[in-house]
Amino acid sequence: MLSTLRDKKTMQIVLWGLVVAFVATIFIAWGAGSSLQKNTTDPNVVAKVGKDTITYSDLDKIYQPQLDRLYNTLGEAPSADQIASLKKRSLDSLIENSIMSQTAKKLGISISDEELAASLQRLSYFKDDNGKFSKDKYLQVLQANQITPADFESSERSEMLYEKVRSSLADGVIFTNDELADYKNMLNREIKVQYLSLNPKDYEKTAQIKEDELKDFYENHKTEFDHPERMRVRHILLSAQGTSNPMDTDKAAKTLEEYRNQVLSGKATFSSLAEKYSQDNGSKKQGGDLGWVTRGEMVKEFEDAVFSAKKGEVTKPFKTQYGYHIAQIMDVEKEYKSTFSEVRSKVLDEYQKFKANQKTIENANLLAEKIKNKETLSQAAKELNLKSEETPWFSLNNSIPGIKDSKQYSQELASLYQGDWDGPMPINNKEYFFELIDARSGKNNAENINSTIEQQFAANHQNSWLKNFIEQQKKVLGVKTFLNG
């Protein structure tokens, strides 16, 4: 309910199916792509995939939202390498989509309007309180995120087509019992790995920070240290929707008035009543606490009711589109405009974290580049003045020795071949790199390995085949790219 009440912040999730997560974009692009050539024909075309063309306008639709998020995450302009990597990854995704689209036509695969409608109706963020698709909410959510229905439906259709083609191709990928047995035996091994971790905290106190840089950081992030007028609010909601025994609106208002009187007379606390009776499942366990709310953040009726009240006051019942509410104003803070001198210590703390994260990303990129160039992890670490360590023998059934909460990553490392590496892996707020340096036969019976191994092997086998298929199709279709800048 909180995410629904905060009308202007509904659906912070990413709706564009082709958008790449931030971490994947800031680390270097691992795979090699098409060679770049000069476009001697149409300057608006950034790539040719067989008879299909991809324009700079197509690229911008994918690239620009990711660039905006990268700016917001970094707090400053990305480096030229980060921008180039992000742009290239965006183009690669469009090329892959074009290949899959052309493959769909060859296979006679399409997405019908009925399939698209059914998919949209299953998306939870377009459902009302009864769990049914709401056209009004659908349009409201898209409008709030500045996406037209046509663009969203086109994106959803493309993603569905991609998955349908992928499934059709992958279903034909087979493997032999011997291949599966070899894979199980490999996972059954005991292994040793060389590893190192990059901990942002290690760089927080070592960053050389100049006062003018600190002031610039403050100016660029000033809104993070200011805050508008805000209120800490609890509420109780009684809705006429989504209940097995709906109460009429008059009864809801009267019941809330009774709850209000119990609070005012001291017979009950607001939080205890909220936990027991509120129909807002998102806040009732917290005694109806919605946290700090600001003007322009909540639906209008809710905002009008709470911002006309005073600290400690319990409002009279009021109505929103979700039902009837009463609210308790727990605290009030006036608008606050900071000055650099007032918040310097907070600015310094945030800037140190920012610089530390930058250093972590920089070292991760350098490390990965060196390993890609066939250096061992220990050699690369030494050149970067980083410390790497070697584990004792362990198996996929154990955590990685010396690393807490790492059992889930052991199986991934057990599937590596000697000399292979993996990383960065986020474990306990650090970024880890691993290299398999030795392996030996395990003590466990390979047949007793978890039954999901066969499913994992099939998925890995399919992914590997599909990756090779895409690369093969690039050659067959004569893919050319003309990316500049």
Disulfide bonds with the S-S distance in Angstrom:
none
